[in-house]
């Protein structure tokens, strides 16, 4: 029953242990299937990792940022840095907000590329 970082969760994984917030309120029951919506909810609650049942290939799925060409990642990073009002490393909260925004942009870029790729076939 490995713990998986929230940003590495994928659709179809199965939660192995109840996920609760700081007040011990149940957010996700054991046995629930992971969906994109659920990943967003967990992120919004600040849940950093989740116990999942057998997750072969999670490491292979990798960080979404690693799936971007380095030039695209540099462009996204520079664009986001220009809109942040403080240095990214000025606080853990600022750094986490930046990382979440960067991953969201990366996801948008990758989905737009796969969508335009699918239209040509």
C-alpha positions in Angstrom: 0.0 0.0 0.0 2.3 2.8 -1.2 1.8 6.5 -0.5 1.5 8.5 -3.7 1.9 12.3 -3.9 -1.3 14.0 -4.9 0.2 15.4 -8.1 1.2 11.8 -9.2 -2.3 10.3 -8.7 -3.9 9.1 -11.9 -7.4 8.2 -13.0 -8.3 4.6 -12.1 -6.1 4.3 -9.1 -7.9 2.9 -6.0 -7.7 4.6 -2.6 -6.3 2.0 0.0 -7.1 3.9 3.2 -9.6 6.6 4.2 -8.4 10.1 3.5 -9.3 12.6 6.2 -8.7 16.3 6.7 -7.0 17.8 9.7 -10.3 17.7 11.6 -10.6 14.0 11.0 -13.5 14.6 8.6 -13.7 11.8 5.9 -12.9 13.2 2.5 -12.4 10.0 0.5 -13.4 6.5 1.7 -11.1 3.5 1.2 -11.8 1.7 -2.0 -12.8 4.8 -3.9 -11.5 5.2 -7.5 -9.4 8.2 -8.2 -10.7 10.7 -10.8 -9.4 14.0 -12.1 -12.1 15.8 -10.1 -11.1 13.9 -6.9 -7.5 14.8 -7.4 -8.5 18.5 -7.6 -10.6 18.2 -4.4 -7.6 16.6 -2.6 -5.3 19.4 -3.8 -7.8 22.0 -2.6 -7.9 20.4 0.8 -4.1 20.4 1.0 -3.8 16.6 1.0 -0.2 16.0 -0.1 -0.3 12.2 -0.4 -2.7 9.3 -0.5 -2.4 5.5 0.2 -3.3 3.7 -3.0 -3.6 0.0 -3.8 -1.0 -1.5 -6.1 0.2 1.3 -8.3 2.5 -0.3 -10.7 3.7 2.2 -13.2 3.2 5.3 -11.0 6.9 6.1 -11.3 6.6 5.6 -15.0 3.8 8.0 -15.2 6.2 10.6 -13.9 5.8 14.2 -13.1 3.7 16.0 -15.7 6.5 18.6 -16.0 8.9 15.9 -17.2 6.6 15.2 -20.2 7.0 18.7 -21.5 9.9 19.7 -23.8 12.4 21.7 -21.8 11.9 24.8 -24.0 8.1 24.7 -23.3 8.7 24.3 -19.6 11.1 27.3 -19.6 8.4 29.4 -21.4 5.7 28.4 -19.0 7.9 29.0 -16.0 9.0 32.5 -17.2 5.3 33.4 -18.0 4.1 32.4 -14.5 7.1 34.1 -12.8 6.1 37.3 -14.4 2.7 37.3 -12.8 3.6 36.3 -9.3 3.8 39.2 -7.0 6.6 37.8 -4.7 9.7 35.7 -5.3 8.6 32.1 -5.7 10.9 30.9 -3.0 9.8 33.6 -0.6 7.6 31.2 1.3 6.4 27.6 1.2 2.9 28.7 0.3 4.1 30.9 -2.6 6.2 28.0 -3.9 3.4 25.6 -3.7 1.0 28.0 -5.4 3.5 28.4 -8.2 4.0 24.7 -8.6 0.3 24.1 -8.7 -0.1 26.8 -11.3 2.8 25.4 -13.4 1.4 21.9 -13.3 -2.0 23.2 -14.4 -0.5 25.1 -17.3 1.5 22.0 -18.3 -1.6 19.9 -18.2 -3.4 22.4 -20.4 -0.5 22.4 -22.9 -0.4 18.6 -23.0 -4.1 18.2 -23.4 -4.3 20.8 -26.1 -1.5 19.0 -28.0 -3.2 15.6 -27.6 -6.5 17.1 -28.6 -5.1 18.7 -31.8 -3.2 15.5 -32.5 -6.4 13.4 -32.2 -8.3 15.7 -34.6 -5.8 14.9 -37.4 -6.5 11.2 -37.2 
